[in-house]
Amino acid sequence: GLGDDTVLFFDTNIDGEADSLFVLSIRGELPLSDSFSVFLQPSYANLDVAASSTGSSVSDDEWEFGIGGGVSFKMSESASIEAVYENFDDTDVLSLGVRFHF
């Protein structure tokens, strides 16, 4: 899985695990200059989680629509940096990244 954790709840260990996260995004970008642009990014995401304790287990597979946007700064013809904010069902995601262009 992507990550797992154990929580102690009333003297009982509960194991939780995120098995997979899949996000499909489409980006509409507006260049404001040769090196700076802003974009809007609607997304559709799937999170598969599971929890188990004392021989019992449950799992859930949830699809959510999200919306996001950000800014991109082109440092050269082959690289840019980006800051992106996204929101999925009241969950905020902030990411910073470097993108290499081939």
N, C-alpha and C positions, 0 to 999 in steps of 0.2 A: 504494500500500500504506500501511499504518499507520506503518511505520518500516522503514528499511533501514540496513545497516552493512556496511563492508568490513573484513575481517580478513586480515592478512598471515600466511600459514602456510607455512613452508619456501620462501620466495621466491615464493609464489603468492598472488595476491589471490583471496579467496573472498567473494562478495557474498551476504549474507543479507537476507531481507525477510519481514516479517509482513504478509501480504496482507489478512487480515480476522480480527476477533475478534467473536464473537456469544455473548452470555450470556442465558439465560432463567432467571429467578429467581421463586420464590414465597415470600412472606413471611408468617410467623405472628407476630403482635405481641401482647404482653401489657402493657397499661397499668398502671403501678404508682402513678401519680397523674394529676392533670389535665394535667401538663406533661412527665412522664417515663415512658418505656416501654422495654422490652427486646424484641428480636425474634430469631427463628431464621430462616435464609434458605438452604434448599437450592437448588442451581443446576445447570444443565446448560450447558456451554460448548463452543464450537467455535473452534479456532485453525487457520488456514490459513497455512503458511509455505513459503518456497522459498529455495533456495540455488543459486548458479551459479559456475562457475570454468572457465576455459580452454575455453569452448564447450560444456560439459556443465552440465546443471541437474537438480535433484531438487526435489520438493515433497511436502508431507505435509499431510493434513487430519485433525485429531484431535479427537474428542469426549470430554469428561471430565465426570464428576459432581463437584460441589464442595459444601462445607458452610460456612456462615458464620453470623455473628450480630453483634449490635451493640446500641447504645443510641441513643435519640432523645430530644431535649429540645425541646419546643414553646416557642418564644420568644413567639409571638403566634398569633392565629387564622389568620394567613396565612403563617407561616414557622416552620421548625424546623431544627435542626442535628443531624447524625448522624455517628457513628463506626461503621465496619463492618470486620470482619475476615472474610476468606474463605480457604479452602484448596482448591486444585485440584491433585491429583496431586503432593503435596509442594511446591507453590508457594504461598507466602503472599502475600496481597493485603490491604493496609490502606488504607482510604479515609476521608476526611473530606469532608462535604458540607453544603450548605445546600439545603433543600427548600422550595419555595414552593407553597402550597396555593391552588387556585382555587375 
